[in-house]
Amino acid sequence: MDCKGVEDPKLHHPTTKNNYSSCGKIRNVIVRGNARIAYKPPEKRLVTKKTARLSSGGCGAPYTGKGMQLRKLSGCYECHAIVDPARFPLPRSNIFCCSRCGEVFPKIESLELHQAVKHAVSKLDSEDTSRNIVEIIFKTSWLKKENPICEIERILKVHNTPRTIQRFEDYRDAVKLRAKRNARCAADGNELLRFHAATLACSLGAGGSSSLCGSSPACGVCMIIRHGFQRNKISGICTTASSGRADDSLGGADGCRAMLVCRVIAGRVKPRVSEDGSASADVSYDSLAGYGGNYSNVEELFVFSPRAILPCFVVIYNSKALD
């Protein structure tokens, strides 16, 4: 019996005019002496799919019939209301999962930072076609008579974030729009494959490791991969056509070094530099050559925008001559 509208749910005074509760569930009134007792006979309920679910296990318990499978419904023991959770989905926060390690992050920015640091590079096997091509380009452009042989320890592929690649592509499109009269620039922005040497202070890519170190700026290669190239206000960012010339820019003693193989948007190239050998930015050009001549013969090329360079591979080598 359920009669919430009556003060005493068991007995009703005979002088009370209203013999029915506000809930409308009292069917009969039985008079016993000077008291009237509210009586509610048991209801006859039809066994349906909804009520069978409640009787089988209550709210949240699945019903299993013979050859019949019902949807997951929720019910209330007091009022016997049936609610379909599909009509009222619970709010769920977006989650982003790393495709390489499975770690979950609440924001897309956190996932991009995780991939840029923890999965920045991967080692290329000797059977990989890309590794063989990079090795051939690196060795054929060494061109150092005093040190004709260099030992390559490993070659790594750089996994740039989608945002970094998009910035590079946007810069190339902007260069193509500015240089409609130049056929080469209008086609691909005068894209070249160049070298840039950097210091190495960690075991990047060794033993299957793919993460960057945090010892910047001592480790130049990790700093470039993580934060991009830092433009020199006076001379810009120097890239070379040969790996040997890039190695000379490091100087110092022999040891393990890193060489970045980069895609460079040269755009409109200014053919000469000032008398002191320094480069200066010019709004009418996108880059500046260290030596005169055709674009294909430019040894040193200074680009004015960090967005114009995209590191693709890292060659870890030992510059010490072999006996």
C-alpha positions in Angstrom: 0.0 0.0 0.0 1.3 3.4 -1.0 -0.6 6.4 0.2 1.7 9.5 0.6 -1.1 12.0 0.7 -2.7 10.7 4.0 -1.2 11.7 7.4 -1.6 8.2 8.9 -1.3 5.7 6.1 -3.0 2.9 8.1 -6.3 4.5 9.6 -8.7 7.2 8.4 -10.9 9.1 10.8 -14.7 8.7 10.1 -15.3 12.4 10.1 -12.7 13.0 7.3 -14.5 14.0 4.2 -11.8 13.0 1.8 -11.4 9.2 2.0 -9.0 9.1 -0.8 -5.3 10.0 -1.0 -3.7 12.3 -3.4 -1.9 9.5 -5.1 -5.1 8.0 -6.4 -4.1 4.4 -5.6 -6.8 3.7 -2.8 -9.6 1.6 -4.4 -11.9 0.6 -1.4 -12.7 1.7 2.2 -13.5 -0.9 4.8 -15.4 0.2 8.0 -14.5 -1.5 11.2 -16.3 -0.1 14.3 -15.7 3.6 14.5 -12.8 3.6 12.1 -12.5 3.3 8.4 -9.4 1.5 7.1 -8.1 2.4 3.7 -7.5 -0.8 1.7 -5.8 -1.3 -1.6 -6.2 -4.7 -3.2 -3.2 -6.1 -5.0 -2.9 -5.0 -8.6 -2.9 -7.5 -11.4 0.0 -6.6 -13.6 0.5 -7.9 -17.1 3.8 -9.5 -17.7 5.4 -7.5 -20.6 8.9 -7.0 -21.8 9.4 -4.1 -19.5 7.8 -5.6 -16.3 9.6 -8.9 -16.9 12.9 -7.0 -16.8 12.1 -5.5 -13.4 10.8 -8.8 -11.9 13.9 -10.7 -13.1 16.5 -8.5 -11.5 15.4 -4.9 -10.9 17.0 -1.9 -12.3 20.1 -2.6 -14.4 19.7 -6.5 -14.5 19.4 -7.9 -18.0 16.5 -10.2 -18.8 17.1 -13.4 -20.7 14.1 -15.2 -22.2 13.8 -18.2 -24.3 15.0 -17.1 -27.7 14.4 -13.5 -26.8 16.9 -10.7 -25.9 15.6 -7.4 -24.7 17.2 -4.0 -24.7 18.9 -2.7 -21.5 16.2 -0.7 -19.7 16.2 0.9 -16.2 13.2 0.8 -13.8 12.1 2.1 -10.5 10.7 -0.2 -7.7 8.4 2.5 -6.3 6.6 3.8 -9.3 7.5 1.1 -11.8 8.6 3.6 -14.4 10.6 2.3 -17.3 13.5 4.4 -18.7 15.5 3.7 -21.8 19.1 4.9 -21.2 19.6 5.3 -25.0 17.2 8.2 -24.9 19.2 10.0 -22.2 22.9 9.4 -22.9 25.3 10.4 -20.1 27.8 13.1 -20.9 31.2 11.7 -21.7 34.4 13.7 -22.0 36.5 13.4 -25.2 39.6 11.2 -24.9 42.5 10.9 -27.3 44.6 7.7 -27.5 48.2 7.5 -28.8 48.3 5.1 -31.7 51.8 4.0 -30.9 51.8 3.3 -27.1 48.0 3.4 -26.2 48.3 6.1 -23.6 45.2 8.2 -23.2 45.1 12.0 -22.9 42.1 14.4 -22.2 43.2 17.0 -24.7 44.5 16.8 -28.3 47.3 19.3 -27.4 48.6 16.9 -24.7 48.6 14.0 -27.2 50.6 16.1 -29.8 53.1 17.0 -27.2 53.4 13.4 -26.1 54.0 12.2 -29.6 56.4 15.0 -30.4 58.7 14.1 -27.4 58.2 10.4 -26.8 57.8 9.2 -30.4 59.9 11.8 -32.2 62.1 9.4 -34.2 62.4 5.8 -35.3 65.4 3.8 -36.4 65.4 2.7 -40.0 66.6 -0.9 -40.7 69.2 -1.8 -43.2 66.5 -3.2 -45.5 64.5 0.0 -45.6 64.6 1.7 -49.0 64.6 5.2 -47.4 67.7 4.4 -45.3 69.6 3.2 -48.4 68.8 6.4 -50.3 69.7 8.7 -47.4 73.0 6.8 -46.9 73.9 7.2 -50.6 73.1 10.9 -50.6 75.1 11.5 -47.4 78.2 9.6 -48.5 78.3 10.9 -52.1 78.1 14.5 -50.9 80.8 14.2 -48.2 83.6 15.4 -50.4 86.3 15.8 -47.7 89.7 14.9 -49.0 91.4 15.1 -45.5 88.8 12.8 -44.1 87.3 10.7 -46.9 85.5 8.2 -44.8 82.8 8.6 -42.2 81.2 5.8 -40.2 77.4 5.9 -40.1 76.1 4.4 -36.8 72.3 4.7 -37.5 69.8 6.6 -39.5 66.6 7.9 -37.9 63.3 9.0 -39.4 61.7 12.1 -37.9 58.0 11.9 -37.1 56.9 15.5 -37.4 53.5 16.5 -35.9 50.6 17.3 -38.2 50.8 20.9 -37.1 54.5 21.2 -38.1 53.8 19.7 -41.5 50.9 22.0 -42.0 53.0 25.1 -41.3 55.6 23.9 -43.8 52.9 23.3 -46.4 51.3 26.7 -45.8 54.6 28.4 -46.2 55.2 26.6 -49.5 51.8 27.7 -50.8 52.5 31.3 -49.8 55.8 31.2 -51.7 54.1 29.8 -54.8 51.5 32.6 -54.8 54.2 35.3 -54.5 56.3 33.9 -57.3 53.9 33.4 -60.1 56.4 34.6 -62.8 59.0 32.1 -61.7 58.1 28.6 -63.1 60.1 26.7 -60.5 58.8 28.6 -57.5 55.2 28.4 -58.9 55.5 24.6 -59.2 56.8 23.5 -55.8 58.2 26.6 -54.1 61.7 25.7 -55.3 62.0 22.9 -52.8 65.5 21.4 -52.2 67.0 18.7 -50.1 69.6 20.2 -47.8 71.9 19.3 -44.9 72.1 20.9 -41.5 74.6 19.7 -38.9 73.8 19.8 -35.1 75.4 18.8 -31.9 74.5 15.5 -30.2 74.6 15.1 -26.4 72.4 12.0 -26.0 71.9 8.5 -27.4 69.1 9.5 -29.7 67.6 6.4 -31.4 70.0 3.9 -29.7 68.5 0.7 -28.4 65.1 1.3 -30.0 64.7 4.6 -28.1 62.4 7.1 -29.9 62.2 9.9 -27.3 64.0 13.2 -27.2 66.3 14.3 -24.4 65.8 17.4 -22.2 69.4 18.6 -22.3 68.8 21.5 -24.7 70.5 23.6 -25.8 73.5 21.2 -25.3 71.8 18.6 -27.6 71.1 20.7 -30.7 69.4 17.9 -32.7 66.8 17.2 -30.0 66.1 20.9 -29.6 65.6 21.4 -33.4 63.2 18.4 -33.7 61.2 19.5 -30.7 61.1 23.3 -31.1 62.1 23.8 -34.7 65.0 25.8 -36.2 66.0 29.0 -34.5 66.6 31.8 -36.9 69.7 33.9 -36.6 68.7 37.6 -37.0 71.9 38.4 -38.8 72.6 35.4 -41.1 69.3 33.4 -41.1 69.4 29.6 -41.0 72.3 28.0 -42.9 71.8 24.9 -45.0 74.3 23.2 -47.3 74.2 21.1 -50.4 76.9 18.7 -49.2 77.1 16.8 -46.0 80.9 17.5 -45.7 80.4 21.3 -45.7 77.7 21.0 -43.0 80.1 18.9 -40.9 82.7 21.7 -41.2 80.4 24.1 -39.6 80.5 22.2 -36.3 84.2 22.2 -35.9 85.6 20.8 -32.7 87.1 17.4 -32.0 86.1 14.1 -33.5 83.2 12.2 -32.1 79.6 11.2 -32.7 77.6 13.8 -34.5 74.1 14.4 -36.0 73.3 15.5 -39.5 69.7 16.6 -40.3 68.5 15.9 -43.8 65.8 18.5 -44.5 63.3 19.6 -47.1 63.9 23.3 -47.7 61.6 25.8 -49.5 64.2 28.1 -51.2 61.7 30.2 -53.0 63.3 33.2 -54.7 67.0 33.1 -54.1 69.2 36.2 -53.9 72.5 35.2 -55.6 75.0 37.3 -53.6 75.9 38.2 -50.0 77.5 41.2 -48.4 81.3 41.8 -48.3 81.6 40.4 -44.8 79.9 37.2 -45.8 76.8 37.7 -43.7 73.3 37.4 -45.0 70.5 39.9 -44.6 66.8 39.4 -45.0 65.2 41.0 -48.1 61.4 41.2 -48.5 61.7 40.6 -52.3 63.5 37.2 -51.7 62.8 34.1 -49.7 66.4 32.9 -49.2 70.0 34.0 -49.9 72.9 32.1 -51.5 76.3 32.0 -50.0 77.9 31.5 -53.5 76.8 32.7 -56.9 75.6 30.5 -59.7 72.5 28.5 -60.5 70.3 27.2 -57.8 71.4 23.7 -58.3 75.0 24.7 -57.6 74.3 26.8 -54.4 76.5 25.3 -51.7 75.3 27.5 -48.8 71.8 28.7 -48.6 70.4 30.9 -45.9 66.6 30.9 -45.4 64.8 33.6 -43.5 61.9 31.7 -42.1 62.0 28.7 -39.8 58.8 27.4 -41.4 60.8 26.9 -44.7 62.7 23.9 -43.2 61.3 20.5 -42.4 63.7 17.9 -40.9 63.0 14.5 -42.3 66.0 12.2 -41.4 68.8 12.3 -38.8 72.1 10.6 -39.6 74.2 9.7 -36.5 77.8 9.3 -37.6 81.3 9.3 -36.4 83.6 11.8 -38.3 86.8 10.2 -37.1 88.8 8.8 -40.0 89.0 5.0 -40.2 92.3 3.2 -40.4 
